[in-house]
Amino acid sequence: MEADTSSYKIILGSSSIARRKILAEMGYRFTTMTADIDEKSIRKETPEELVMALAEAKADAIISKLQTTNSQEAVDESTILIAADTAEAILKRLPVDDHIKDAEPTLLITSDQVVVYEGVIREKPSNKDEARQFLKDYSGKCAATVGSVLVTNLKTGFRKGGWDRVEIYFNEIPDEIIEQLIDEGVTLNVAGGLIIEHPLILPLVKEVV
C-alpha cells in the first residue's frame, strides 16, 4: 500500500521526534497523541516482554482518552476512533449520526524502546548523573536496543505488533561529547540516554547489527 494512497487515517501515539521523522519521511500524513502513562509501574521479566507490554498500555491509554473525548464533545468525523473490544457498545452511546459508523478506519501506532547493557534493562535516565554514567558505559563497548511497534485498527479492533533487537558497537566517546549531550538535555528523554542518530553520537558508532 503506497503511503500517499492510503485509505487509513493514522495516529502516532508518541511524542518521539525520531518516530515522527520516520513516518514523515515514509510519506504518511498523521496526527500525534501521547499516552501519559506511568511506564515504571509496568514491569516484565525480559526486555522483549516489557516493550510489548508498554506499547499495549500506551494504546489502551490513548483509546481511553479518545473514548472520554468522544463521550463529552461533539464528534468530528475526521477523528472517529473506536476501541477494540467495545466498539459496538461505544457506538451505541455516542451522540452521533449513523454515517459515523462508516468512517474510514484509523490506525493507532504505539511503540516503546529500552536499552540493554550487560544484561540490565535501561529506560530513560532519572537525572543527569545517571545519563552521564550511561554514556560513559557505552564508550568503546556494546549496547543493545529492544524496540516494539504495535498497530491497532481502531475501527475493527484488530491489533498486531512485534519487537526487534539491535546491537550497537561504539568507539570511544570523549568526555567533552558526553558533557555536550548532557547540557543539551536530550539524553534525559530517551531510553538508556542513547540516541544514535544525534550528530554528536553518530560519528562514534562503529557498527549497528
GROMACS elastic network, one bead per residue, 0.5 to 0.9 nm:
[ bonds ]
;  ai    aj funct       b0    kb
    1     4     6  0.86554   500
    1     5     6  0.71796   500
    1     6     6  0.64572   500
    2     5     6  0.54014   500
    2     6     6  0.62258   500
    2    27     6  0.87261   500
    3     6     6  0.54137   500
    3    26     6  0.69326   500
    3    27     6  0.55678   500
    3    28     6  0.53768   500
    3    29     6  0.83343   500
    4     7     6  0.88790   500
    4    27     6  0.63954   500
    4    28     6  0.65214   500
    4    29     6  0.81334   500
    5     8     6  0.89194   500
    6     9     6  0.78558   500
    6    28     6  0.83364   500
    7   104     6  0.70625   500
    7   105     6  0.76231   500
    7   106     6  0.88502   500
    8   104     6  0.64771   500
    8   105     6  0.54211   500
    8   106     6  0.53764   500
    8   107     6  0.65757   500
    9    29     6  0.78686   500
    9    30     6  0.68883   500
    9    31     6  0.86671   500
    9    78     6  0.82864   500
    9    79     6  0.84978   500
    9   104     6  0.73149   500
    9   105     6  0.64687   500
    9   107     6  0.61372   500
    9   108     6  0.86304   500
   10    28     6  0.80758   500
   10    29     6  0.70831   500
   10    31     6  0.65871   500
   10    32     6  0.85707   500
   10   105     6  0.88294   500
   10   106     6  0.56063   500
   10   108     6  0.59944   500
   10   109     6  0.74774   500
   11    14     6  0.88871   500
   11    29     6  0.89688   500
   11    30     6  0.54686   500
   11    32     6  0.54205   500
   11    33     6  0.69829   500
   11   106     6  0.73460   500
   11   107     6  0.61864   500
   11   109     6  0.62214   500
   11   110     6  0.87591   500
   12    15     6  0.82301   500
   12    19     6  0.83018   500
   12    20     6  0.76124   500
   12    23     6  0.87008   500
   12    30     6  0.66829   500
   12    31     6  0.61521   500
   12    33     6  0.63559   500
   12    34     6  0.82931   500
   12   107     6  0.84231   500
   12   108     6  0.60136   500
   12   110     6  0.64368   500
   13    31     6  0.85691   500
   13    32     6  0.57278   500
   13    34     6  0.52747   500
   13    35     6  0.67063   500
   13    58     6  0.73045   500
   13    59     6  0.71654   500
   13    62     6  0.72654   500
   13   108     6  0.65872   500
   13   109     6  0.56516   500
   13   111     6  0.76434   500
   14    17     6  0.85426   500
   14    19     6  0.75290   500
   14    20     6  0.80431   500
   14    32     6  0.64432   500
   14    33     6  0.60732   500
   14    34     6  0.51850   500
   14    35     6  0.74159   500
   14    58     6  0.87370   500
   14   109     6  0.81560   500
   14   110     6  0.65512   500
   14   111     6  0.74656   500
   14   112     6  0.89510   500
   15    18     6  0.88997   500
   15    19     6  0.80022   500
   15    20     6  0.77576   500
   15    32     6  0.71643   500
   15    33     6  0.72008   500
   15    34     6  0.61639   500
   16    19     6  0.53165   500
   16    20     6  0.63242   500
   16    21     6  0.86471   500
   16   189     6  0.88772   500
   16   190     6  0.86726   500
   17    20     6  0.51501   500
   17    21     6  0.61335   500
   17    22     6  0.87081   500
   18    21     6  0.50640   500
   18    22     6  0.62645   500
   18    23     6  0.88805   500
   18   197     6  0.85801   500
   19    22     6  0.50851   500
   19    23     6  0.64222   500
   19    24     6  0.85869   500
   20    23     6  0.53942   500
   20    24     6  0.61159   500
   20    25     6  0.85759   500
   20    30     6  0.88027   500
   20    32     6  0.84270   500
   21    24     6  0.50778   500
   21    25     6  0.59852   500
   21    26     6  0.85403   500
   22    25     6  0.52483   500
   22    26     6  0.63106   500
   22    27     6  0.89269   500
   23    26     6  0.50951   500
   23    27     6  0.66209   500
   23    28     6  0.57347   500
   23    29     6  0.78529   500
   23    30     6  0.80788   500
   24    27     6  0.51868   500
   24    28     6  0.54820   500
   24    29     6  0.68457   500
   24    30     6  0.81840   500
   25    28     6  0.75301   500
   33    62     6  0.72484   500
   34    37     6  0.86830   500
   34    58     6  0.78807   500
   34    61     6  0.87313   500
   34    62     6  0.69320   500
   35    57     6  0.82571   500
   35    58     6  0.50699   500
   35    59     6  0.72376   500
   35    60     6  0.82989   500
   35    61     6  0.54437   500
   35    62     6  0.51934   500
   35    63     6  0.89019   500
   35    65     6  0.83011   500
   36    39     6  0.86104   500
   36    58     6  0.77714   500
   36    61     6  0.77361   500
   36    62     6  0.85073   500
   37    40     6  0.87914   500
   37    41     6  0.86990   500
   37    57     6  0.77579   500
   37    58     6  0.68181   500
   37    61     6  0.71953   500
   38    41     6  0.56412   500
   38    42     6  0.76147   500
   39    42     6  0.56667   500
   39    43     6  0.83917   500
   39    54     6  0.68802   500
   39    57     6  0.86903   500
   39    58     6  0.89615   500
   40    43     6  0.69766   500
   40   123     6  0.88432   500
   42    50     6  0.75713   500
   42    53     6  0.75806   500
   42    54     6  0.71021   500
   42    57     6  0.86885   500
   43    46     6  0.89250   500
   43    49     6  0.88388   500
   43    50     6  0.63892   500
   43    53     6  0.84721   500
   43    54     6  0.89469   500
   44    47     6  0.72530   500
   44    48     6  0.86210   500
   44    49     6  0.59486   500
   44    50     6  0.50267   500
   44    51     6  0.88267   500
   44    53     6  0.79587   500
   45    48     6  0.86339   500
   45    49     6  0.69337   500
   45    50     6  0.73086   500
   46    49     6  0.52998   500
   46    50     6  0.61959   500
   46    51     6  0.88419   500
   46   121     6  0.83235   500
   47    51     6  0.61683   500
   47    52     6  0.85854   500
   47   113     6  0.87211   500
   47   114     6  0.70027   500
   47   115     6  0.83933   500
   47   116     6  0.76336   500
   47   120     6  0.89438   500
   47   121     6  0.65121   500
   47   146     6  0.65822   500
   47   147     6  0.86828   500
   48    51     6  0.55594   500
   48    52     6  0.64116   500
   48    53     6  0.86732   500
   48   146     6  0.65162   500
   48   147     6  0.76563   500
   48   148     6  0.78101   500
   48   162     6  0.89896   500
   48   163     6  0.65341   500
   48   164     6  0.80812   500
   48   165     6  0.84021   500
   49    52     6  0.53395   500
   49    53     6  0.60785   500
   49    54     6  0.86202   500
   49   163     6  0.88975   500
   50    53     6  0.51149   500
   50    54     6  0.61076   500
   50    55     6  0.85896   500
   50   112     6  0.86491   500
   50   113     6  0.88935   500
   50   114     6  0.85128   500
   51    54     6  0.51196   500
   51    55     6  0.61421   500
   51    56     6  0.86260   500
   51   111     6  0.74179   500
   51   112     6  0.52023   500
   51   113     6  0.59244   500
   51   114     6  0.70414   500
   51   146     6  0.73055   500
   51   147     6  0.62462   500
   51   148     6  0.55816   500
   51   149     6  0.85903   500
   51   163     6  0.75904   500
   52    55     6  0.51477   500
   52    56     6  0.62379   500
   52    57     6  0.86114   500
   52   111     6  0.77050   500
   52   112     6  0.73274   500
   52   147     6  0.82270   500
   52   148     6  0.57411   500
   52   149     6  0.76106   500
   52   150     6  0.76294   500
   52   161     6  0.77222   500
   52   162     6  0.72246   500
   52   163     6  0.70678   500
   53    56     6  0.51412   500
   53    57     6  0.61060   500
   53    58     6  0.86169   500
   53   112     6  0.88995   500
   54    58     6  0.60778   500
   54    59     6  0.85582   500
   54   110     6  0.87639   500
   54   111     6  0.74573   500
   54   112     6  0.63386   500
   54   113     6  0.89656   500
   54   148     6  0.87317   500
   55    58     6  0.51670   500
   55    59     6  0.62843   500
   55    60     6  0.87186   500
   55   109     6  0.87054   500
   55   110     6  0.53081   500
   55   112     6  0.56257   500
   55   148     6  0.68639   500
   55   149     6  0.68789   500
   55   150     6  0.61635   500
   55   161     6  0.88048   500
   56    59     6  0.50884   500
   56    60     6  0.61823   500
   56    61     6  0.86120   500
   56   110     6  0.74158   500
   56   111     6  0.81461   500
   56   150     6  0.70223   500
   57    60     6  0.50799   500
   57    61     6  0.61204   500
   57    62     6  0.86453   500
   58    61     6  0.51143   500
   58    62     6  0.62033   500
   58    63     6  0.85571   500
   58   110     6  0.64599   500
   58   111     6  0.78832   500
   58   112     6  0.89325   500
   59    62     6  0.52529   500
   59    63     6  0.61155   500
   59    64     6  0.85679   500
   59   108     6  0.72678   500
   59   109     6  0.76546   500
   59   110     6  0.59852   500
   59   111     6  0.87291   500
   59   150     6  0.80920   500
   59   151     6  0.86051   500
   59   152     6  0.76235   500
   60    63     6  0.51183   500
   60    64     6  0.61482   500
   60    65     6  0.86992   500
   60    83     6  0.83698   500
   61    64     6  0.50509   500
   61    65     6  0.62969   500
   61    66     6  0.87318   500
   62    66     6  0.62373   500
   62    67     6  0.86388   500
   62   108     6  0.88170   500
   63    66     6  0.50455   500
   63    67     6  0.61675   500
   63    68     6  0.86705   500
   63    81     6  0.74968   500
   63    82     6  0.74351   500
   63    83     6  0.58742   500
   63    84     6  0.86161   500
   63   108     6  0.88672   500
   63   154     6  0.82072   500
   64    67     6  0.50958   500
   64    68     6  0.62954   500
   64    69     6  0.86432   500
   64    83     6  0.78603   500
   65    68     6  0.52208   500
   65    69     6  0.62041   500
   65    70     6  0.86110   500
   66    70     6  0.59876   500
   66    71     6  0.84669   500
   66    79     6  0.89144   500
   66    80     6  0.84580   500
   66    81     6  0.66667   500
   66    82     6  0.78932   500
   66    83     6  0.84899   500
   67    70     6  0.51239   500
   67    71     6  0.61187   500
   67    72     6  0.87077   500
   67    81     6  0.77733   500
   67    82     6  0.72697   500
   67    83     6  0.74958   500
   67    90     6  0.77018   500
   68    71     6  0.51562   500
   68    72     6  0.62964   500
   68    73     6  0.86048   500
   69    72     6  0.53132   500
   69    73     6  0.59190   500
   69    74     6  0.86762   500
   69    75     6  0.82399   500
   70    73     6  0.55731   500
   70    74     6  0.69394   500
   70    75     6  0.57322   500
   70    76     6  0.86646   500
   70    80     6  0.79623   500
   70    81     6  0.84869   500
   70    94     6  0.69249   500
   70    95     6  0.86936   500
   71    74     6  0.80484   500
   71    75     6  0.82710   500
   71    90     6  0.85879   500
   71    93     6  0.75519   500
   71    94     6  0.60415   500
   71    95     6  0.77215   500
   72    75     6  0.87169   500
   73    76     6  0.88689   500
   73    95     6  0.89867   500
   74    95     6  0.75658   500
   74    96     6  0.77826   500
   75    78     6  0.86064   500
   75    79     6  0.75454   500
   75    80     6  0.70935   500
   75    94     6  0.82688   500
   75    95     6  0.79877   500
   75    96     6  0.69250   500
   75   100     6  0.88689   500
   76    79     6  0.56117   500
   76    80     6  0.66473   500
   77    80     6  0.54786   500
   77    99     6  0.87673   500
   77   100     6  0.63550   500
   77   103     6  0.67767   500
   78   103     6  0.79202   500
   78   104     6  0.85387   500
   79   106     6  0.82017   500
   80   100     6  0.73659   500
   80   101     6  0.88953   500
   80   103     6  0.70313   500
   80   104     6  0.85284   500
   80   105     6  0.84441   500
   80   106     6  0.77165   500
   80   154     6  0.84985   500
   80   155     6  0.84108   500
   81   105     6  0.81063   500
   81   106     6  0.65572   500
   81   107     6  0.87178   500
   81   108     6  0.88528   500
   81   153     6  0.88168   500
   81   154     6  0.53421   500
   81   155     6  0.65225   500
   82    86     6  0.77333   500
   82    87     6  0.53318   500
   82    88     6  0.86246   500
   82    90     6  0.72397   500
   82    91     6  0.78244   500
   82   106     6  0.87040   500
   82   153     6  0.86621   500
   82   155     6  0.53368   500
   82   156     6  0.79859   500
   82   157     6  0.78260   500
   83    86     6  0.56904   500
   83    87     6  0.52547   500
   83    90     6  0.78889   500
   83   153     6  0.85991   500
   83   154     6  0.55257   500
   83   155     6  0.70913   500
   83   156     6  0.81726   500
   83   157     6  0.62966   500
   84    87     6  0.58505   500
   84   152     6  0.79385   500
   84   153     6  0.75693   500
   84   154     6  0.60220   500
   84   155     6  0.70987   500
   84   156     6  0.62797   500
   84   158     6  0.68089   500
   84   159     6  0.82364   500
   85    88     6  0.81742   500
   85    89     6  0.88809   500
   85   156     6  0.85109   500
   85   157     6  0.61639   500
   86    89     6  0.53244   500
   86    90     6  0.61441   500
   86    91     6  0.86044   500
   86   157     6  0.84977   500
   87    90     6  0.52406   500
   87    91     6  0.61161   500
   87    92     6  0.87418   500
   87   154     6  0.83630   500
   87   155     6  0.72333   500
   87   156     6  0.76771   500
   87   157     6  0.76354   500
   88    91     6  0.51430   500
   88    92     6  0.63838   500
   88    93     6  0.89486   500
   89    92     6  0.53414   500
   89    93     6  0.67020   500
   90    93     6  0.51912   500
   90    94     6  0.62073   500
   91    94     6  0.52935   500
   91    95     6  0.84610   500
   91    96     6  0.83414   500
   91   100     6  0.87126   500
   91   101     6  0.75137   500
   92    95     6  0.81698   500
   93    96     6  0.87172   500
   94    97     6  0.86480   500
   96    99     6  0.81450   500
   96   100     6  0.67840   500
   97   100     6  0.60022   500
   97   101     6  0.80588   500
   98   101     6  0.56186   500
   98   102     6  0.75763   500
   99   102     6  0.54094   500
   99   103     6  0.68915   500
  100   103     6  0.51055   500
  100   104     6  0.88553   500
  101   104     6  0.87403   500
  101   155     6  0.87557   500
  102   105     6  0.85358   500
  103   106     6  0.87207   500
  103   155     6  0.84127   500
  104   155     6  0.80845   500
  105   153     6  0.68076   500
  105   154     6  0.67384   500
  105   155     6  0.53542   500
  105   156     6  0.78438   500
  106   152     6  0.82973   500
  106   153     6  0.58891   500
  106   154     6  0.55351   500
  106   155     6  0.64717   500
  107   151     6  0.64221   500
  107   152     6  0.55897   500
  107   154     6  0.60206   500
  107   155     6  0.82815   500
  108   150     6  0.80804   500
  108   151     6  0.56407   500
  108   152     6  0.51160   500
  108   153     6  0.64553   500
  108   154     6  0.68031   500
  109   149     6  0.69985   500
  109   150     6  0.57458   500
  109   152     6  0.65600   500
  110   148     6  0.82235   500
  110   149     6  0.59407   500
  110   150     6  0.52560   500
  110   151     6  0.65495   500
  110   152     6  0.83290   500
  111   147     6  0.72078   500
  111   148     6  0.51491   500
  111   150     6  0.59485   500
  111   151     6  0.87021   500
  112   146     6  0.83656   500
  112   147     6  0.56237   500
  112   148     6  0.53444   500
  112   149     6  0.69942   500
  112   191     6  0.89096   500
  113   123     6  0.78698   500
  113   145     6  0.67374   500
  113   146     6  0.55514   500
  113   148     6  0.63570   500
  113   190     6  0.85369   500
  113   191     6  0.63844   500
  114   121     6  0.65593   500
  114   122     6  0.57982   500
  114   123     6  0.53146   500
  114   124     6  0.81116   500
  114   144     6  0.84319   500
  114   145     6  0.57260   500
  114   146     6  0.54772   500
  114   147     6  0.65300   500
  114   190     6  0.85750   500
  114   191     6  0.51313   500
  114   192     6  0.66331   500
  115   120     6  0.81947   500
  115   121     6  0.58946   500
  115   123     6  0.65362   500
  115   143     6  0.68770   500
  115   144     6  0.56016   500
  115   146     6  0.62892   500
  115   147     6  0.86821   500
  115   191     6  0.59513   500
  115   192     6  0.51874   500
  115   193     6  0.85799   500
  115   194     6  0.78167   500
  116   119     6  0.58356   500
  116   120     6  0.53703   500
  116   122     6  0.58843   500
  116   123     6  0.88487   500
  116   143     6  0.60134   500
  116   144     6  0.50690   500
  116   145     6  0.60472   500
  116   146     6  0.73786   500
  116   192     6  0.79256   500
  117   120     6  0.53058   500
  117   121     6  0.66846   500
  117   122     6  0.72633   500
  117   134     6  0.89812   500
  117   137     6  0.84495   500
  117   138     6  0.81964   500
  117   142     6  0.74772   500
  117   143     6  0.50284   500
  117   144     6  0.65033   500
  117   145     6  0.87994   500
  117   192     6  0.86770   500
  118   121     6  0.86153   500
  118   142     6  0.85825   500
  118   143     6  0.75454   500
  121   192     6  0.82915   500
  122   125     6  0.77895   500
  122   134     6  0.87528   500
  122   191     6  0.63873   500
  122   193     6  0.84882   500
  123   126     6  0.87392   500
  123   190     6  0.74210   500
  123   192     6  0.50784   500
  123   193     6  0.78380   500
  124   127     6  0.88475   500
  124   131     6  0.82133   500
  124   187     6  0.79021   500
  124   188     6  0.60218   500
  124   189     6  0.59918   500
  124   190     6  0.52417   500
  124   192     6  0.54116   500
  124   193     6  0.61028   500
  124   194     6  0.88772   500
  125   128     6  0.72847   500
  125   129     6  0.84438   500
  125   130     6  0.56639   500
  125   131     6  0.52388   500
  125   132     6  0.89802   500
  125   134     6  0.81367   500
  125   187     6  0.75131   500
  125   188     6  0.54217   500
  125   189     6  0.75775   500
  125   190     6  0.76989   500
  125   191     6  0.71723   500
  125   192     6  0.62547   500
  125   193     6  0.60019   500
  126   129     6  0.83702   500
  126   130     6  0.65033   500
  126   131     6  0.75928   500
  126   188     6  0.71623   500
  127   130     6  0.54916   500
  127   131     6  0.63532   500
  127   132     6  0.87642   500
  127   188     6  0.68459   500
  128   132     6  0.60153   500
  128   133     6  0.85838   500
  128   182     6  0.64635   500
  128   183     6  0.87446   500
  128   185     6  0.80691   500
  128   187     6  0.82552   500
  128   188     6  0.70169   500
  129   132     6  0.50941   500
  129   133     6  0.62803   500
  129   134     6  0.86596   500
  129   182     6  0.88228   500
  130   133     6  0.51075   500
  130   134     6  0.61545   500
  130   135     6  0.87581   500
  130   188     6  0.89930   500
  130   193     6  0.85032   500
  131   134     6  0.50906   500
  131   135     6  0.64061   500
  131   136     6  0.87372   500
  131   182     6  0.72263   500
  131   187     6  0.63599   500
  131   188     6  0.65268   500
  131   192     6  0.73644   500
  131   193     6  0.53774   500
  131   194     6  0.86554   500
  132   135     6  0.53302   500
  132   136     6  0.62762   500
  132   137     6  0.87101   500
  132   178     6  0.66754   500
  132   179     6  0.75555   500
  132   181     6  0.87152   500
  132   182     6  0.67410   500
  132   187     6  0.86505   500
  132   193     6  0.81223   500
  133   136     6  0.50389   500
  133   137     6  0.61484   500
  133   138     6  0.88284   500
  134   137     6  0.52010   500
  134   138     6  0.66278   500
  134   192     6  0.65271   500
  134   193     6  0.64856   500
  134   194     6  0.81222   500
  135   138     6  0.52501   500
  135   139     6  0.66273   500
  135   173     6  0.78018   500
  135   178     6  0.66060   500
  135   187     6  0.89835   500
  135   192     6  0.82918   500
  135   193     6  0.69227   500
  135   194     6  0.73161   500
  136   139     6  0.53748   500
  136   140     6  0.89495   500
  136   173     6  0.72555   500
  136   174     6  0.86836   500
  136   175     6  0.78460   500
  136   178     6  0.75383   500
  137   140     6  0.81979   500
  137   141     6  0.73425   500
  137   142     6  0.89035   500
  137   143     6  0.89985   500
  138   141     6  0.51453   500
  138   142     6  0.61810   500
  138   143     6  0.65551   500
  138   169     6  0.82431   500
  138   170     6  0.66316   500
  138   171     6  0.86431   500
  138   172     6  0.81895   500
  138   173     6  0.77517   500
  139   142     6  0.81143   500
  139   169     6  0.89048   500
  139   170     6  0.60063   500
  139   171     6  0.61998   500
  139   174     6  0.79648   500
  139   204     6  0.89147   500
  140   169     6  0.73650   500
  140   170     6  0.50075   500
  140   173     6  0.70201   500
  140   206     6  0.89786   500
  141   168     6  0.84759   500
  141   169     6  0.59181   500
  141   170     6  0.55053   500
  141   171     6  0.71997   500
  141   172     6  0.79652   500
  142   167     6  0.68665   500
  142   168     6  0.55216   500
  142   170     6  0.61407   500
  143   166     6  0.85199   500
  143   167     6  0.59261   500
  143   168     6  0.53798   500
  143   169     6  0.67063   500
  143   170     6  0.83114   500
  144   165     6  0.67983   500
  144   166     6  0.54211   500
  144   168     6  0.57775   500
  144   169     6  0.86418   500
  145   164     6  0.81657   500
  145   165     6  0.56942   500
  145   166     6  0.52649   500
  145   167     6  0.65301   500
  145   168     6  0.77820   500
  145   191     6  0.85864   500
  145   192     6  0.87874   500
  146   163     6  0.68837   500
  146   164     6  0.56996   500
  146   166     6  0.65324   500
  146   167     6  0.89468   500
  147   162     6  0.85088   500
  147   163     6  0.54413   500
  147   164     6  0.54491   500
  147   165     6  0.65404   500
  147   166     6  0.84784   500
  148   161     6  0.71899   500
  148   162     6  0.56514   500
  148   164     6  0.64555   500
  149   160     6  0.85130   500
  149   161     6  0.54819   500
  149   162     6  0.57993   500
  149   163     6  0.64657   500
  149   164     6  0.88108   500
  150   159     6  0.71077   500
  150   160     6  0.57993   500
  150   162     6  0.66429   500
  150   163     6  0.87974   500
  151   158     6  0.83740   500
  151   159     6  0.57181   500
  151   160     6  0.54508   500
  151   161     6  0.60515   500
  152   155     6  0.87631   500
  152   156     6  0.85851   500
  152   157     6  0.64373   500
  152   158     6  0.58704   500
  152   160     6  0.65872   500
  152   161     6  0.85342   500
  153   156     6  0.56585   500
  153   157     6  0.52409   500
  153   158     6  0.53092   500
  153   159     6  0.62919   500
  153   160     6  0.88407   500
  154   157     6  0.53053   500
  154   158     6  0.75862   500
  154   159     6  0.87674   500
  155   158     6  0.82311   500
  156   159     6  0.88961   500
  165   209     6  0.88614   500
  166   208     6  0.69113   500
  166   209     6  0.57189   500
  167   207     6  0.81740   500
  167   208     6  0.57884   500
  167   209     6  0.50573   500
  168   196     6  0.87536   500
  168   205     6  0.71567   500
  168   206     6  0.76792   500
  168   207     6  0.59518   500
  168   209     6  0.64263   500
  169   204     6  0.89304   500
  169   205     6  0.61144   500
  169   206     6  0.53384   500
  169   207     6  0.50919   500
  169   208     6  0.63632   500
  169   209     6  0.82915   500
  170   173     6  0.76110   500
  170   204     6  0.59456   500
  170   206     6  0.50267   500
  170   207     6  0.70624   500
  170   208     6  0.89937   500
  171   203     6  0.88179   500
  171   204     6  0.52808   500
  171   205     6  0.60906   500
  171   206     6  0.57169   500
  172   204     6  0.70410   500
  173   176     6  0.84493   500
  173   177     6  0.67383   500
  173   178     6  0.70540   500
  173   201     6  0.80086   500
  173   204     6  0.66505   500
  174   177     6  0.53644   500
  174   178     6  0.65568   500
  174   179     6  0.88965   500
  175   178     6  0.50236   500
  175   179     6  0.62163   500
  175   180     6  0.86545   500
  176   179     6  0.50901   500
  176   180     6  0.62108   500
  176   181     6  0.87041   500
  177   180     6  0.50936   500
  177   181     6  0.63021   500
  177   182     6  0.86453   500
  177   200     6  0.67629   500
  177   201     6  0.80226   500
  178   181     6  0.51891   500
  178   182     6  0.62094   500
  178   183     6  0.86545   500
  178   200     6  0.88733   500
  179   183     6  0.60468   500
  179   184     6  0.85760   500
  180   183     6  0.50967   500
  180   184     6  0.62511   500
  180   185     6  0.87941   500
  180   200     6  0.85176   500
  181   184     6  0.51546   500
  181   185     6  0.64768   500
  181   186     6  0.66850   500
  181   187     6  0.65839   500
  181   200     6  0.77504   500
  181   201     6  0.88404   500
  182   185     6  0.52073   500
  182   186     6  0.71374   500
  182   187     6  0.64093   500
  182   188     6  0.79816   500
  183   186     6  0.82659   500
  184   187     6  0.78494   500
  185   188     6  0.57966   500
  185   189     6  0.76374   500
  186   189     6  0.56735   500
  186   190     6  0.71875   500
  186   193     6  0.78246   500
  186   194     6  0.89284   500
  186   195     6  0.82360   500
  187   190     6  0.56646   500
  187   191     6  0.80527   500
  187   192     6  0.78624   500
  187   194     6  0.62189   500
  187   195     6  0.71538   500
  188   191     6  0.80629   500
  188   192     6  0.84667   500
  188   193     6  0.58401   500
  188   194     6  0.89266   500
  189   193     6  0.71025   500
  190   193     6  0.52152   500
  190   194     6  0.61665   500
  190   195     6  0.68028   500
  191   194     6  0.61581   500
  191   195     6  0.81599   500
  192   195     6  0.85599   500
  194   198     6  0.89551   500
  194   201     6  0.87200   500
  195   198     6  0.57632   500
  195   201     6  0.73585   500
  195   202     6  0.85329   500
  196   199     6  0.80621   500
  196   200     6  0.85125   500
  196   201     6  0.55202   500
  196   202     6  0.53508   500
  196   203     6  0.89848   500
  196   204     6  0.87608   500
  196   205     6  0.73336   500
  197   200     6  0.83586   500
  197   201     6  0.67922   500
  197   202     6  0.54207   500
  198   201     6  0.53208   500
  198   202     6  0.58377   500
  199   202     6  0.54085   500
  199   203     6  0.71191   500
  200   203     6  0.67303   500
  200   204     6  0.76974   500
  201   204     6  0.53417   500
  201   205     6  0.66988   500
  202   205     6  0.53911   500
  202   206     6  0.88014   500
  203   206     6  0.79208   500
  205   208     6  0.74969   500
